[in-house]
Amino acid sequence: MDTNDSLRVASLWHSMHAISQQLSPTVGCLGIELLEADTFDLHCFQSLTGTKFFVVCEPGTQHMEGLLKVIYELYTDYVLKNPFYEMEMPIRCELFDINLSQAIQKDRVALLGR
């Protein structure tokens, strides 16, 4: 997926997330956290500041909430503390990319070991 595709998906997700908060019959609903489809699951984590992180995975994949929290921690450690990062812009931070790849690989290994 290229940058434009990522931005389209993020924009669509943000809109669906916001609409679901408004239409939910549940008081205090925080929006969609999981979208289950036939061919994929999309898990979402929203930080206290409103930044959303999502993971697209195979249907039924477990423990994605934990992975999303790890991704958020990496974001706060490597992106937000980067003086060259501009909010609301695509993330271009080598240390974030390296640690993100390691976290995903570690999660993949843990899933295969179960």
N, CA, C and O of each residue as an XYZ file, in Angstrom:
456
protein
N       0.847     -1.159      0.000
C       0.000      0.000      0.000
C       0.905      1.239      0.000
O       1.800      1.356      0.837
N       0.671      2.149     -0.927
C       1.491      3.359     -0.974
C       0.908      4.427     -0.037
O      -0.117      4.205      0.608
N       1.561      5.563      0.026
C       1.161      6.628      0.952
C      -0.254      7.113      0.669
O      -1.030      7.328      1.601
N      -0.600      7.288     -0.595
C      -1.947      7.761     -0.934
C      -3.017      6.762     -0.520
O      -4.069      7.155     -0.015
N      -2.761      5.470     -0.730
C      -3.713      4.444     -0.296
C      -3.868      4.467      1.221
O      -4.976      4.346      1.742
N      -2.759      4.622      1.916
C      -2.803      4.684      3.385
C      -3.629      5.880      3.855
O      -4.420      5.766      4.791
N      -3.442      7.008      3.212
C      -4.202      8.212      3.578
C      -5.693      8.037      3.289
O      -6.533      8.501      4.061
N      -6.026      7.369      2.177
C      -7.437      7.117      1.863
C      -8.081      6.215      2.911
O      -9.182      6.490      3.388
N      -7.386      5.135      3.264
C      -7.917      4.207      4.268
C      -8.077      4.925      5.612
O      -9.096      4.770      6.285
N      -7.075      5.704      5.994
C      -7.140      6.426      7.265
C      -8.288      7.429      7.263
O      -8.987      7.570      8.266
N      -8.486      8.117      6.163
C      -9.572      9.100      6.067
C     -10.934      8.415      6.160
O     -11.822      8.874      6.878
N     -11.088      7.321      5.433
C     -12.334      6.566      5.479
C     -12.591      6.031      6.881
O     -13.706      6.121      7.394
N     -11.548      5.472      7.497
C     -11.701      4.922      8.849
C     -12.069      6.015      9.850
O     -12.937      5.816     10.700
N     -11.412      7.162      9.748
C     -11.704      8.267     10.668
C     -13.174      8.662     10.565
O     -13.829      8.887     11.583
N     -13.689      8.745      9.357
C     -15.093      9.114      9.153
C     -16.035      8.068      9.739
O     -16.988      8.411     10.439
N     -15.768      6.786      9.453
C     -16.617      5.717      9.990
C     -16.563      5.691     11.512
O     -17.580      5.475     12.171
N     -15.387      5.909     12.060
C     -15.188      5.908     13.506
C     -16.006      7.032     14.148
O     -16.683      6.812     15.153
N     -15.942      8.230     13.570
C     -16.665      9.379     14.108
C     -18.180      9.186     13.997
O     -18.916      9.508     14.930
N     -18.640      8.669     12.873
C     -20.078      8.438     12.688
C     -20.577      7.385     13.667
O     -21.665      7.526     14.226
N     -19.795      6.333     13.880
C     -20.221      5.273     14.799
C     -20.352      5.793     16.230
O     -21.218      5.337     16.977
N     -19.501      6.743     16.616
C     -19.617      7.336     17.950
C     -20.943      8.078     18.102
O     -21.590      8.005     19.147
N     -21.335      8.785     17.058
C     -22.552      9.584     17.109
C     -23.816      8.730     17.020
O     -24.828      9.063     17.636
N     -23.771      7.639     16.267
C     -24.957      6.822     16.053
C     -25.124      5.695     17.062
O     -26.175      5.055     17.107
N     -24.114      5.450     17.859
C     -24.176      4.340     18.797
C     -25.269      4.557     19.850
O     -25.401      5.650     20.401
N     -26.044      3.509     20.120
C     -27.044      3.616     21.184
C     -26.420      3.531     22.582
O     -27.088      3.792     23.582
N     -25.145      3.168     22.641
C     -24.443      3.033     23.914
C     -23.863      4.377     24.335
O     -23.126      5.007     23.577
N     -24.194      4.810     25.538
C     -23.665      6.063     26.059
C     -22.161      5.923     26.288
O     -21.709      4.931     26.860
N     -21.392      6.908     25.846
C     -19.950      6.881     26.046
C     -19.198      6.014     25.053
O     -18.037      5.681     25.288
N     -19.833      5.639     23.948
C     -19.188      4.812     22.931
C     -17.980      5.553     22.365
O     -18.068      6.742     22.059
N     -16.866      4.864     22.227
C     -15.636      5.465     21.725
C     -15.419      5.196     20.243
O     -14.367      5.544     19.706
N     -16.377      4.591     19.577
C     -16.247      4.311     18.149
C     -15.918      2.857     17.886
O     -15.854      2.036     18.801
N     -15.714      2.561     16.625
C     -15.429      1.185     16.199
C     -14.031      0.780     16.649
O     -13.062      1.499     16.406
N     -13.931     -0.356     17.296
C     -12.634     -0.885     17.701
C     -12.236     -2.086     16.853
O     -11.053     -2.406     16.738
N     -13.227     -2.751     16.258
C     -12.954     -3.935     15.454
C     -13.956     -4.004     14.314
O     -15.166     -3.921     14.524
N     -13.435     -4.157     13.109
C     -14.251     -4.376     11.919
C     -13.888     -5.752     11.392
O     -12.746     -5.992     11.000
N     -14.864     -6.661     11.382
C     -14.619     -8.021     10.918
C     -15.225     -8.194      9.532
O     -16.411     -7.936      9.329
N     -14.413     -8.629      8.588
C     -14.866     -8.917      7.235
C     -14.535    -10.376      6.920
O     -13.915    -11.066      7.729
N     -14.949    -10.836      5.748
C     -14.678    -12.228      5.367
C     -13.191    -12.495      5.203
O     -12.709    -13.576      5.543
N     -12.462    -11.512      4.683
C     -11.062    -11.751      4.329
C     -10.056    -11.038      5.230
O      -8.852    -11.256      5.093
N     -10.525    -10.191      6.146
C      -9.605     -9.480      7.031
C     -10.338     -8.974      8.265
O     -11.565     -8.880      8.277
N      -9.577     -8.650      9.300
C     -10.065     -7.934     10.477
C      -9.292     -6.628     10.553
O      -8.099     -6.595     10.252
N      -9.954     -5.556     10.950
C      -9.294     -4.280     11.144
C      -9.511     -3.881     12.601
O     -10.643     -3.646     13.024
N      -8.426     -3.806     13.363
C      -8.465     -3.434     14.774
C      -8.016     -1.986     14.900
O      -7.098     -1.552     14.204
N      -8.665     -1.236     15.793
C      -8.334      0.176     15.965
C      -8.070      0.497     17.437
O      -8.748     -0.007     18.332
N      -7.077      1.340     17.659
C      -6.775      1.869     18.993
C      -6.730      3.382     18.875
O      -6.013      3.922     18.031
N      -7.494      4.070     19.719
C      -7.493      5.525     19.726
C      -6.848      6.015     21.013
O      -7.272      5.655     22.111
N      -5.812      6.845     20.864
C      -5.124      7.386     22.034
C      -5.979      8.472     22.685
O      -6.993      8.893     22.128
N      -5.564      8.914     23.856
C      -6.303      9.965     24.554
C      -6.312     11.278     23.782
O      -7.207     12.103     23.965
N      -5.319     11.472     22.921
C      -5.256     12.692     22.112
C      -6.072     12.579     20.831
O      -6.188     13.552     20.087
N      -6.640     11.400     20.562
C      -7.467     11.210     19.375
C      -6.738     10.592     18.200
O      -7.359     10.320     17.172
N      -5.442     10.364     18.320
C      -4.696      9.721     17.243
C      -5.127      8.260     17.167
O      -5.186      7.568     18.183
N      -5.428      7.798     15.953
C      -5.888      6.426     15.766
C      -4.799      5.588     15.113
O      -4.105      6.034     14.199
N      -4.671      4.377     15.602
C      -3.755      3.397     15.040
C      -4.593      2.191     14.657
O      -5.467      1.779     15.419
N      -4.341      1.623     13.494
C      -5.079      0.420     13.149
C      -4.186     -0.614     12.513
O      -3.163     -0.307     11.901
N      -4.617     -1.874     12.681
C      -3.904     -3.030     12.155
C      -4.890     -3.833     11.329
O      -5.997     -4.127     11.781
N      -4.488     -4.188     10.118
C      -5.270     -5.075      9.271
C      -4.607     -6.443      9.354
O      -3.406     -6.575      9.118
N      -5.403     -7.466      9.693
C      -4.836     -8.804      9.879
C      -5.804     -9.861      9.362
O      -6.918     -9.553      8.939
N      -5.364    -11.090      9.405
C      -6.208    -12.201      8.987
C      -7.380    -12.348      9.962
O      -7.246    -12.040     11.147
N      -8.516    -12.812      9.469
C      -9.676    -12.975     10.350
C      -9.365    -13.852     11.556
O      -8.746    -14.909     11.428
N      -9.798    -13.406     12.714
C      -9.642    -14.189     13.932
C      -8.288    -14.075     14.610
O      -8.047    -14.745     15.614
N      -7.396    -13.238     14.084
C      -6.086    -13.085     14.710
C      -6.262    -12.503     16.110
O      -6.970    -11.513     16.294
N      -5.623    -13.114     17.080
C      -5.772    -12.721     18.478
C      -4.693    -11.721     18.912
O      -3.657    -11.589     18.259
N      -4.943    -11.038     19.992
C      -3.980    -10.184     20.696
C      -3.536     -8.951     19.909
O      -2.430     -8.450     20.115
N      -4.379     -8.468     19.024
C      -4.017     -7.278     18.257
C      -4.089     -6.011     19.118
O      -3.410     -5.026     18.827
N      -4.903     -6.033     20.168
C      -4.978     -4.875     21.061
C      -3.620     -4.617     21.711
O      -3.187     -3.471     21.836
N      -2.959     -5.692     22.121
C      -1.629     -5.566     22.713
C      -0.612     -5.026     21.723
O       0.219     -4.187     22.071
N      -0.680     -5.513     20.476
C       0.224     -5.019     19.441
C      -0.027     -3.536     19.178
O       0.920     -2.769     19.005
N      -1.281     -3.133     19.147
C      -1.597     -1.717     18.920
C      -1.047     -0.834     20.035
O      -0.589      0.278     19.776
N      -1.089     -1.313     21.249
C      -0.535     -0.533     22.363
C       0.989     -0.424     22.258
O       1.564      0.615     22.583
N       1.638     -1.499     21.802
C       3.084     -1.447     21.574
C       3.404     -0.444     20.478
O       4.359      0.324     20.597
N       2.609     -0.445     19.411
C       2.810      0.514     18.322
C       2.646      1.937     18.825
O       3.404      2.825     18.434
N       1.664      2.162     19.688
C       1.463      3.493     20.254
C       2.670      3.917     21.103
O       3.105      5.067     21.041
N       3.197      2.994     21.884
C       4.392      3.300     22.686
C       5.574      3.659     21.788
O       6.320      4.593     22.081
N       5.745      2.911     20.688
C       6.818      3.230     19.739
C       6.601      4.609     19.119
O       7.550      5.369     18.925
N       5.355      4.918     18.815
C       5.007      6.231     18.253
C       5.385      7.348     19.219
O       5.967      8.354     18.815
N       5.056      7.170     20.488
C       5.387      8.221     21.459
C       6.889      8.318     21.682
O       7.408      9.412     21.900
N       7.596      7.191     21.632
C       9.041      7.198     21.879
C       9.851      7.724     20.693
O      10.813      8.469     20.885
N       9.473      7.345     19.474
C      10.322      7.657     18.326
C       9.783      8.749     17.404
O      10.561      9.415     16.721
N       8.474      8.940     17.375
C       7.912      9.933     16.457
C       7.654     11.251     17.175
O       8.118     12.302     16.732
N       6.924     11.201     18.273
C       6.584     12.448     18.967
C       7.802     13.147     19.559
O       7.796     14.367     19.726
N       8.834     12.392     19.872
C      10.049     13.000     20.430
C      11.041     13.426     19.343
O      12.108     13.964     19.641
N      10.675     13.179     18.081
C      11.519     13.564     16.951
C      11.253     15.046     16.629
O      10.131     15.396     16.262
N      12.257     15.915     16.759
C      12.029     17.346     16.533
C      11.692     17.687     15.081
O      11.235     18.797     14.811
N      11.905     16.768     14.144
C      11.641     17.038     12.736
C      10.261     16.558     12.288
O       9.845     16.822     11.160
N       9.557     15.858     13.168
C       8.227     15.348     12.806
C       7.200     16.459     12.931
O       7.201     17.216     13.902
N       6.316     16.549     11.929
C       5.208     17.504     11.957
C       3.916     16.728     12.144
O       3.658     15.756     11.434
N       3.104     17.158     13.102
C       1.831     16.489     13.373
C       0.971     16.447     12.113
O       1.042     17.340     11.269
N       0.166     15.405     12.000
C      -0.765     15.206     10.889
C      -0.071     14.927      9.556
O      -0.716     14.956      8.508
N       1.215     14.660      9.584
C       1.952     14.328      8.362
C       2.319     12.843      8.400
O       2.409     12.254      9.477
N       2.532     12.235      7.222
C       2.979     10.826      7.226
C       4.266     10.676      8.042
O       5.117     11.565      8.056
N       4.385      9.554      8.709
C       5.545      9.306      9.564
C       6.725      8.865      8.716
O       6.655      7.874      7.989
N       7.804      9.616      8.823
C       9.052      9.286      8.126
C      10.168      9.315      9.165
O      10.904     10.295      9.282
N      10.278      8.226      9.913
C      11.244      8.150     11.006
C      11.858      6.746     10.994
O      11.175      5.761     11.275
N      13.127      6.668     10.673
C      13.801      5.384     10.504
C      13.777      4.538     11.773
O      13.539      3.332     11.702
N      14.022      5.154     12.940
C      14.010      4.384     14.191
C      12.631      3.808     14.480
O      12.514      2.682     14.963
N      11.589      4.577     14.184
C      10.225      4.077     14.354
C      10.003      2.883     13.433
O       9.484      1.854     13.866
N      10.392      3.012     12.165
C      10.197      1.927     11.200
C      10.919      0.654     11.632
O      10.357     -0.439     11.558
N      12.159      0.797     12.081
C      12.952     -0.364     12.507
C      12.289     -1.054     13.695
O      12.112     -2.272     13.690
N      11.925     -0.277     14.713
C      11.320     -0.859     15.915
C       9.922     -1.400     15.642
O       9.514     -2.388     16.253
N       9.190     -0.773     14.740
C       7.874     -1.275     14.356
C       8.011     -2.628     13.673
O       7.265     -3.558     13.983
N       8.950     -2.746     12.756
C       9.184     -4.030     12.086
C       9.557     -5.114     13.090
O       9.089     -6.248     12.981
N      10.393     -4.777     14.063
C      10.784     -5.749     15.089
C       9.583     -6.162     15.944
O       9.433     -7.337     16.275
N       8.731     -5.202     16.299
C       7.543     -5.517     17.115
C       6.586     -6.418     16.356
O       6.029     -7.356     16.927
N       6.393     -6.143     15.083
C       5.495     -6.972     14.273
C       6.082     -8.365     14.109
O       5.360     -9.357     14.201
N       7.374     -8.446     13.868
C       8.034     -9.749     13.722
C       7.948    -10.538     15.019
O       7.698    -11.743     14.997
N       8.152     -9.872     16.141
C       8.075    -10.534     17.449
C       6.661    -11.060     17.683
O       6.478    -12.164     18.196
N       5.654    -10.253     17.300
C       4.257    -10.657     17.466
C       3.950    -11.841     16.549
O       3.261    -12.775     16.956
N       4.448    -11.808     15.335
C       4.231    -12.894     14.385
C       4.840    -14.195     14.904
O       4.217    -15.253     14.815
N       6.049    -14.119     15.443
C       6.707    -15.300     16.001
C       5.899    -15.838     17.188
O       5.731    -17.049     17.327
N       5.404    -14.939     18.039
C       4.615    -15.353     19.204
C       3.331    -16.052     18.743
O       2.920    -17.043     19.347
N       2.698    -15.551     17.686
C       1.470    -16.175     17.184
C       1.742    -17.560     16.606
O       0.952    -18.486     16.795
N       2.857    -17.696     15.904
C       3.184    -19.003     15.305
C       3.565    -20.013     16.376
O       3.390    -21.216     16.181
N       4.086    -19.539     17.507
C       4.503    -20.428     18.580
C       3.359    -20.943     19.421
O       3.552    -21.848     20.232
N       2.174    -20.390     19.250
C       1.018    -20.807     20.071
C       0.379    -22.032     19.549
O      -0.600    -22.510     20.121
